Amino acid sequence: MITIEDANNEKYYINPKQVIYVKERIHSGKLMYKIMMSNGEALMTSNEHGAKCIIASIKSRKDI
């Protein structure tokens, strides 16, 4: 489980296996990450560490 805070400072505990993709983009001059979940929910966060942990988890699954 990885903890991510969204743009409203709400905490989410995310199972990386439920993430479809992570999109990095600039929003209002700030680096943001859009995390798309398998249930259709999308989270916007500036938590770079959490987003990178999810990306690393997805990449490690792909190598198996």
N, C-alpha and C positions, 0 to 999 in steps of 0.2 A: 504494500500500500504506500502511496506517495501522497503527501499533503500539499494541496494547492490552494492558494487564496485567489478568488476571482476579483474583478474590478470593484466589487462592492465590499471587499474584505471579508467575504464569507468563506469559511474553510470547507474544502471538499477532500475526502479521503478516497483516492482513485486507485482502482485496480488497473495497472497498465495493460492488462489483457483485454480490457473493455474499450481501449482507445483505438479509433480508426486512423486518425492522423493528427499531427501537430503542425500548425502553420505559424511561421514567424513573420511578423509584419510591423511596419511603423504605423502607429495610430496616434494622431494629435502630437506628433513629434516625439513619441515615446515608443520604445521597443516593446511589443506585446506578443503574446502567444495565444493562438486560438486552438483549443483542444476539443476535437470532435469525438464524442462518445458513441458507442454502438446503439444506445437507446435514443439517439437523435439530439441529445443535449449538447450544447456548445458552451465552453467556458472561455472567457477572455481573462488572461492573467499577465502580470508583468514579472512573475516569479520565474526568473531564468533558470535557477538551479532545479526547481521542480520539473519544469518543461524538459530540460536536458536529461534529467533522470528518466522521464517517461520515454524520450527518444532512445536513450541507451538501452532501456528494457526492450523496446520494440526491435531494435537492431539485433540484440542478443538472441531473441526468439527466432528471428529470420535465419540466423546462422545454424540453427539446430536442424 
